[in-house]
Amino acid sequence: MAAKSAERASTDAKGPGQVDRRDRYERKRDALLGAATTLINDRGAKATTLQAVSQAVQLSTTSVTYYFPRKDVLAAAVFERAMERLRAMVDTAAQQPTPRERVSCLLALHVRLRADVIRGRDVPIATLSEVRTLDEDIRRPLLDQYVDLFRATRALWGEFPTRDKPLMTARAHLLQETVFWLPVWLTRFPIDEFRRVHAQLFDLLENGLAMPGTRWSPAPLPPGSDQGEQTDAESVPGGSGVPNFLGVATRLINEAGYRGASVVKIVDELEVTKGSFYHHLDAKDDLILECFRRSFKRISTVQCAAQRVGATQWEHLEATMATLMDLQFEGEFPLTRTSALQALPLEVRADVVARSDRTALRYGNTLIEGAQEGSIRLVNPLIASQTIAAMLNSAYDLRNWAAGMDRASAIRLYASCLTRGLFADPAAILGEA
């Protein structure tokens, strides 16, 4: 950043012609970054080529390499720009006087950005999940920048004692995942409803789902409720003691993205041959799709099992959330992170998103009936169901955080971010048995 400032200062000291050339350079560079951002969000970083970017801005590939000599350099610049834009929004929100106003402001900025993108006035922010697909030497500085972004987001709650840090980390994580998932569902509303959507989303995050006085006490589900129906593609020659293809592939996808879940890594970890892999699956994309399908089957199985425990919709919801968070924190065979969506062909991606919507509809029905019976606060079911889905999906990224405490406490703390809201008294939550 300092180098860029010095470069601009040097340019300002030069003549008008040189300044004009510098402006043209910046405009073209911004156009390339905007085109690359759109392509990465649509196709993923791996499938975005310099040639595709050059075609999008109607320049030759040689002209693109003048600005970005390699594809990975361009991708790094896209993610650096995304991080800068996200940090600028957090810094703007931080100027508000209270934590509630800061969080509301940050949500409003992201909602406004989506409106501007739809109207063609701005370009979207690159999806940061694709950072994990980059090589280590490029990925590491970006991850350091992300840590700074996360800490700035957590600082929106102001200063807090050390004992509150785990809870504040969970709250910042949920807030970030909420704004990252926002573009997926926000466009289902007309733009003139965005202001209302912002108010309803903030109400959810401020006040939570639980009715006043409700305690977190999820009933355990029967063993195997998170497994669903097994498919032939999950079995591996060598006996039941060998991990299955989908479990290993899902974990690798979640940790290292599409590129990280290579066939070589999968078969090496399973200690089987490539022939065994291709006996069950025709191609790697088939594996990715099957991982998603299997995850949605598992979610549906848990949702159905939860409907058979407890007497209220709140009890059904908390049992679902606790079970899914538990398997995400376990990390051995988690749900497939939605970050892998960009690796799928567009026609396949639509099928995955449709399956995701169906699982969210179940949450929505639980919320509606819970509000009718008085066990769950009245919230917008579409907004809340998508937020629940994003929360549970991203719980996998908090497994190291959860490892620092007993599992039940980790589940209760993370759940409180949505059941009790982002501003509930930490002492009451931490002291809850």
NUSEMI-288571 format. One line per field, with one value per residue (C-alpha): residue number from 1; residue in three letters; x, y, z. Coordinates in steps of 0.1 Angstrom, whole numbers, padded with zeros to 4 digits. Each point is the difference from the previous one (the first is absolute). Layout:
<rs>
nr (NUM;...)
rest (ALA;...)
px (X;...)
py (Y;...)
pz (Z;...)
</rs>
This chain:
<rs>
nr (1;2;3;4;5;6;7;8;9;10;11;12;13;14;15;16;17;18;19;20;21;22;23;24;25;26;27;28;29;30;31;32;33;34;35;36;37;38;39;40;41;42;43;44;45;46;47;48;49;50;51;52;53;54;55;56;57;58;59;60;61;62;63;64;65;66;67;68;69;70;71;72;73;74;75;76;77;78;79;80;81;82;83;84;85;86;87;88;89;90;91;92;93;94;95;96;97;98;99;100;101;102;103;104;105;106;107;108;109;110;111;112;113;114;115;116;117;118;119;120;121;122;123;124;125;126;127;128;129;130;131;132;133;134;135;136;137;138;139;140;141;142;143;144;145;146;147;148;149;150;151;152;153;154;155;156;157;158;159;160;161;162;163;164;165;166;167;168;169;170;171;172;173;174;175;176;177;178;179;180;181;182;183;184;185;186;187;188;189;190;191;192;193;194;195;196;197;198;199;200;201;202;203;204;205;206;207;208;209;210;211;212;213;214;215;216;217;218;219;220;221;222;223;224;225;226;227;228;229;230;231;232;233;234;235;236;237;238;239;240;241;242;243;244;245;246;247;248;249;250;251;252;253;254;255;256;257;258;259;260;261;262;263;264;265;266;267;268;269;270;271;272;273;274;275;276;277;278;279;280;281;282;283;284;285;286;287;288;289;290;291;292;293;294;295;296;297;298;299;300;301;302;303;304;305;306;307;308;309;310;311;312;313;314;315;316;317;318;319;320;321;322;323;324;325;326;327;328;329;330;331;332;333;334;335;336;337;338;339;340;341;342;343;344;345;346;347;348;349;350;351;352;353;354;355;356;357;358;359;360;361;362;363;364;365;366;367;368;369;370;371;372;373;374;375;376;377;378;379;380;381;382;383;384;385;386;387;388;389;390;391;392;393;394;395;396;397;398;399;400;401;402;403;404;405;406;407;408;409;410;411;412;413;414;415;416;417;418;419;420;421;422;423;424;425;426;427;428;429;430;431;432;433)
rest (MET;ALA;ALA;LYS;SER;ALA;GLU;ARG;ALA;SER;THR;ASP;ALA;LYS;GLY;PRO;GLY;GLN;VAL;ASP;ARG;ARG;ASP;ARG;TYR;GLU;ARG;LYS;ARG;ASP;ALA;LEU;LEU;GLY;ALA;ALA;THR;THR;LEU;ILE;ASN;ASP;ARG;GLY;ALA;LYS;ALA;THR;THR;LEU;GLN;ALA;VAL;SER;GLN;ALA;VAL;GLN;LEU;SER;THR;THR;SER;VAL;THR;TYR;TYR;PHE;PRO;ARG;LYS;ASP;VAL;LEU;ALA;ALA;ALA;VAL;PHE;GLU;ARG;ALA;MET;GLU;ARG;LEU;ARG;ALA;MET;VAL;ASP;THR;ALA;ALA;GLN;GLN;PRO;THR;PRO;ARG;GLU;ARG;VAL;SER;CYS;LEU;LEU;ALA;LEU;HIS;VAL;ARG;LEU;ARG;ALA;ASP;VAL;ILE;ARG;GLY;ARG;ASP;VAL;PRO;ILE;ALA;THR;LEU;SER;GLU;VAL;ARG;THR;LEU;ASP;GLU;ASP;ILE;ARG;ARG;PRO;LEU;LEU;ASP;GLN;TYR;VAL;ASP;LEU;PHE;ARG;ALA;THR;ARG;ALA;LEU;TRP;GLY;GLU;PHE;PRO;THR;ARG;ASP;LYS;PRO;LEU;MET;THR;ALA;ARG;ALA;HIS;LEU;LEU;GLN;GLU;THR;VAL;PHE;TRP;LEU;PRO;VAL;TRP;LEU;THR;ARG;PHE;PRO;ILE;ASP;GLU;PHE;ARG;ARG;VAL;HIS;ALA;GLN;LEU;PHE;ASP;LEU;LEU;GLU;ASN;GLY;LEU;ALA;MET;PRO;GLY;THR;ARG;TRP;SER;PRO;ALA;PRO;LEU;PRO;PRO;GLY;SER;ASP;GLN;GLY;GLU;GLN;THR;ASP;ALA;GLU;SER;VAL;PRO;GLY;GLY;SER;GLY;VAL;PRO;ASN;PHE;LEU;GLY;VAL;ALA;THR;ARG;LEU;ILE;ASN;GLU;ALA;GLY;TYR;ARG;GLY;ALA;SER;VAL;VAL;LYS;ILE;VAL;ASP;GLU;LEU;GLU;VAL;THR;LYS;GLY;SER;PHE;TYR;HIS;HIS;LEU;ASP;ALA;LYS;ASP;ASP;LEU;ILE;LEU;GLU;CYS;PHE;ARG;ARG;SER;PHE;LYS;ARG;ILE;SER;THR;VAL;GLN;CYS;ALA;ALA;GLN;ARG;VAL;GLY;ALA;THR;GLN;TRP;GLU;HIS;LEU;GLU;ALA;THR;MET;ALA;THR;LEU;MET;ASP;LEU;GLN;PHE;GLU;GLY;GLU;PHE;PRO;LEU;THR;ARG;THR;SER;ALA;LEU;GLN;ALA;LEU;PRO;LEU;GLU;VAL;ARG;ALA;ASP;VAL;VAL;ALA;ARG;SER;ASP;ARG;THR;ALA;LEU;ARG;TYR;GLY;ASN;THR;LEU;ILE;GLU;GLY;ALA;GLN;GLU;GLY;SER;ILE;ARG;LEU;VAL;ASN;PRO;LEU;ILE;ALA;SER;GLN;THR;ILE;ALA;ALA;MET;LEU;ASN;SER;ALA;TYR;ASP;LEU;ARG;ASN;TRP;ALA;ALA;GLY;MET;ASP;ARG;ALA;SER;ALA;ILE;ARG;LEU;TYR;ALA;SER;CYS;LEU;THR;ARG;GLY;LEU;PHE;ALA;ASP;PRO;ALA;ALA;ILE;LEU;GLY;GLU;ALA)
px (0000;0029;0016;-0032;-0002;0036;-0007;-0030;0020;0027;-0025;-0016;0033;0002;-0015;-0036;0008;0016;-0029;-0025;0020;0000;-0038;-0005;0022;-0021;-0032;0010;0014;-0033;-0019;0021;-0005;-0037;-0003;0022;-0021;-0032;0017;0014;-0033;-0017;0026;0025;0036;0013;-0023;0007;0026;0018;-0016;-0035;0008;0014;-0032;-0021;0017;0006;0038;0026;0015;0034;-0015;-0013;0034;0014;-0020;0000;0027;-0015;-0035;0009;0013;-0034;-0019;0021;-0007;-0037;-0001;0022;-0025;-0029;0017;0006;-0036;-0013;0023;-0011;-0036;0009;0020;-0030;-0023;0025;-0006;-0035;-0003;-0014;0005;-0036;0003;0033;-0014;-0031;0022;0021;-0030;-0015;0033;-0001;-0037;0007;0029;-0022;-0025;0027;0013;-0035;-0004;0034;0015;0027;0017;-0004;0026;0019;-0010;0029;-0005;0019;0032;0005;0005;0031;0036;0015;0024;-0030;-0026;0020;0001;-0037;-0008;0019;-0021;-0032;0011;0003;-0035;-0015;0016;-0014;-0034;0002;0010;-0034;-0012;0026;0023;-0008;0016;0021;-0027;-0024;0024;-0013;-0036;0011;0019;-0031;-0021;0025;0001;-0038;-0001;0026;-0017;-0033;0013;0020;-0032;-0022;0005;-0013;-0035;-0004;-0008;-0032;-0015;-0007;0024;-0027;-0004;0037;-0005;-0026;0023;0028;-0023;-0013;0035;0013;-0030;0009;0037;-0009;-0027;0005;-0025;-0007;-0029;0010;0009;0006;0030;0022;-0006;0000;-0011;0024;-0010;0002;0035;0005;-0026;0026;0009;-0029;-0002;0033;0007;0023;0023;0009;0013;0036;0015;0018;-0027;-0021;0031;0013;-0012;-0023;0007;-0026;0012;0036;-0009;-0024;0027;0026;-0024;-0009;0037;0016;-0027;-0006;0036;0010;-0024;0021;-0006;0036;-0005;-0032;0013;0032;-0018;-0023;0029;-0018;0007;-0013;-0018;-0021;-0009;-0010;-0019;-0025;0002;0006;0017;0009;-0029;-0023;0017;-0006;-0036;-0005;0016;-0026;-0029;0012;0002;-0035;-0013;0017;-0015;-0035;0004;0009;-0029;-0024;0014;-0002;-0037;-0005;0016;-0014;-0035;0006;0015;0027;0010;0001;0022;0025;0004;0007;0025;0018;0004;0012;0025;0013;0009;0015;0022;0010;0014;0005;-0030;-0014;-0026;0014;0008;-0020;0033;0005;-0030;0022;0019;-0031;-0013;-0029;-0026;0011;0003;-0037;-0009;0020;-0014;-0035;0008;0013;-0032;-0021;0019;-0004;-0038;-0002;0016;-0025;-0030;0013;0004;-0035;-0017;0022;-0012;-0036;0003;0021;0032;0021;0002;-0019;0027;0001;0002;0019;0027;0003;0001;0028;0019;-0004;0013;0030;0008;-0001;0019;0028;0003;0026;0024;-0003;0011;0033;-0018;-0023;0029;0010;-0031;-0023;-0022;-0033;0013;0013;-0034;-0019;0022;-0002;-0037;-0006;0012;-0032;-0024;0008;0013;0034;-0004;-0013;0018;0031;0000;-0035;0010;0033;-0016;-0029;0002)
py (0000;0024;-0008;0009;0033;0009;-0009;0023;0028;-0004;0001;0032;0017;-0007;0018;-0002;-0024;-0024;0003;-0008;-0031;-0010;0005;-0021;-0027;-0001;0000;-0030;-0018;0006;-0013;-0032;-0005;0005;-0025;-0025;0003;-0008;-0030;-0013;0003;-0018;-0027;-0001;0011;-0031;0003;0037;0005;0031;-0007;0001;0033;0015;-0009;0015;0034;-0003;0001;-0024;-0025;0017;0033;-0017;-0015;0036;0006;-0036;-0023;-0032;-0012;-0005;0036;0012;-0022;0013;0036;-0008;-0014;0028;0025;-0020;0001;0038;0006;-0022;0018;0034;-0010;-0012;0032;0021;-0020;0004;0037;-0005;0005;-0033;-0037;-0003;0030;-0013;-0034;0016;0024;-0029;-0020;0032;0005;-0036;0003;0033;-0016;-0028;0026;0019;-0032;-0009;0035;-0003;0029;-0022;-0033;-0028;-0010;-0031;-0031;-0005;-0037;-0004;0013;-0035;-0013;0022;-0012;0005;0029;0020;-0012;0008;0038;0000;-0022;0025;0028;-0020;-0004;0038;0003;-0025;0018;0033;-0016;-0013;0034;0013;-0012;0022;-0011;-0031;-0021;-0030;-0024;0013;-0006;-0034;0014;0032;-0021;-0021;0032;0015;-0033;-0001;0036;-0005;-0032;0019;0027;-0025;-0021;0031;0002;-0035;0007;0038;0002;-0020;0033;0030;0029;0022;-0026;0001;0026;-0023;-0030;0018;0009;-0036;-0015;0024;-0009;-0036;0006;0024;-0020;-0035;-0029;-0010;0014;0019;-0024;-0030;-0021;-0020;-0037;-0020;-0036;-0025;-0018;-0038;-0012;0001;0028;0020;-0027;-0002;-0027;-0014;-0002;-0024;0029;0003;-0035;-0009;-0034;-0013;-0002;0023;0012;0020;0036;0007;0021;0026;0005;0006;0020;0023;0007;0008;0022;0019;0005;0007;0006;-0018;-0002;-0014;-0029;-0017;-0036;-0007;0014;-0019;-0034;0005;0007;-0030;-0022;-0012;0002;0025;-0029;-0004;0037;-0001;-0033;0020;0034;0011;0033;0023;0023;-0029;-0004;0037;-0002;-0033;0017;0027;-0024;-0021;0031;0010;-0035;0001;0034;-0012;-0032;0021;0024;-0029;-0018;0033;0002;-0031;0013;0026;0016;0034;0013;0017;-0033;-0014;0029;-0001;-0038;0005;0028;-0018;-0032;0017;0022;-0031;-0018;0032;0005;-0037;0006;-0036;-0001;0035;0016;0012;0038;0021;0016;-0030;0011;0021;-0031;-0015;0005;0025;-0025;-0023;0030;0008;-0035;0004;0035;-0015;-0028;0026;0020;-0031;-0006;0037;-0003;-0025;0025;0025;-0022;-0007;0037;0008;-0027;0009;0036;-0011;-0021;0026;-0020;0020;0038;0013;0006;0000;-0038;0004;0023;-0021;-0033;0011;0014;-0033;-0019;0023;-0002;-0038;-0004;0023;-0017;-0022;0030;0003;-0035;0012;0026;-0027;-0023;0024;-0008;-0030;-0007;0009;0034;0007;-0009;0021;0031;-0001;-0007;0030;0023;-0007;-0013;0029;0026;0017;0024;-0021;0004;-0022;-0006;-0016;-0022;-0011;-0006;-0021;-0036)
pz (0000;0008;-0033;-0018;0019;-0009;-0036;-0002;0017;-0025;-0028;0013;-0002;-0037;-0030;-0011;-0028;0024;0024;-0028;-0010;0037;0001;-0031;0015;0032;-0019;-0021;0030;0019;-0030;-0001;0038;-0004;-0029;0019;0031;-0019;-0017;0033;0017;-0029;-0008;0029;-0001;-0017;-0030;-0005;-0026;-0013;-0034;0015;0018;-0032;-0019;0027;-0003;-0037;0002;-0013;0025;-0006;0012;0032;0008;0000;0031;0014;-0014;0014;0009;0037;0002;-0013;0024;0029;-0011;-0001;0035;0013;-0014;0015;0034;-0003;-0009;0029;0024;-0012;0008;0035;0006;-0011;0024;0028;0000;0015;0038;0011;-0009;-0011;-0023;-0014;-0009;-0015;-0020;-0013;-0011;-0017;-0019;-0014;-0009;-0018;-0019;-0013;-0012;-0018;-0016;-0012;-0015;-0017;0021;0017;-0002;0026;0025;-0008;0021;0025;0002;-0032;0017;0013;-0035;-0006;0005;0035;-0009;-0014;0025;0032;-0003;-0008;0030;0022;-0015;0008;0036;0003;-0016;0025;0029;-0012;-0003;0035;0013;-0011;0034;0018;0027;0020;0027;-0009;0012;-0026;-0029;-0011;-0002;-0018;-0025;-0007;-0004;-0025;-0019;-0003;-0011;-0027;-0013;-0001;-0023;-0021;-0006;-0005;-0038;-0004;0012;0001;-0037;0006;0013;-0022;0005;0015;0028;0009;0028;0016;-0004;0018;0029;0003;-0003;0027;0022;-0003;0009;0028;0018;-0011;-0005;0035;0020;0032;0028;-0023;0010;-0023;0008;-0033;0002;-0014;-0032;-0004;-0011;-0038;-0005;-0019;-0025;-0024;-0025;-0012;-0037;-0020;-0007;0037;0005;-0005;-0007;0030;0027;0021;0020;-0030;-0002;-0030;-0030;0008;0036;-0010;-0031;0020;0026;-0026;-0019;0031;0010;-0034;-0025;-0033;-0010;0035;-0004;-0028;-0009;0010;0035;0005;-0011;0019;0033;-0006;-0011;-0030;-0037;-0026;-0016;0032;-0002;-0036;0005;0021;-0016;-0036;0008;0028;-0007;0006;0034;0009;-0010;0020;0030;-0002;-0005;0029;0023;-0008;0006;0034;0009;-0011;0021;0031;-0006;-0002;0031;0019;-0007;0020;0032;0024;-0001;-0016;-0032;0021;0013;-0035;-0012;0029;-0004;-0037;0006;0028;-0021;-0031;0019;0018;-0032;-0015;0031;-0001;-0034;-0010;-0025;-0001;-0023;-0033;0003;-0025;-0010;-0023;-0021;-0023;-0012;-0014;-0036;0000;-0009;0029;0023;-0005;0012;0031;0008;-0005;0025;0024;-0003;0009;0032;0008;-0006;0028;0024;-0013;0007;0035;0006;-0012;0021;0030;-0002;-0003;0032;0018;0005;-0026;-0005;-0031;-0027;-0037;-0007;-0033;0014;0032;-0017;-0023;0030;0019;-0031;-0003;0037;0001;-0033;0012;0034;-0015;-0001;0038;0008;0014;0021;0013;0008;0028;0021;0006;-0029;0017;0011;-0035;-0016;0026;-0005;-0038;0001;0023;-0028;-0019;0028;0024;-0025;-0004;0029;0028;0033;-0002;0038;-0003;-0029;0015;0033;-0014;0011)
</rs>
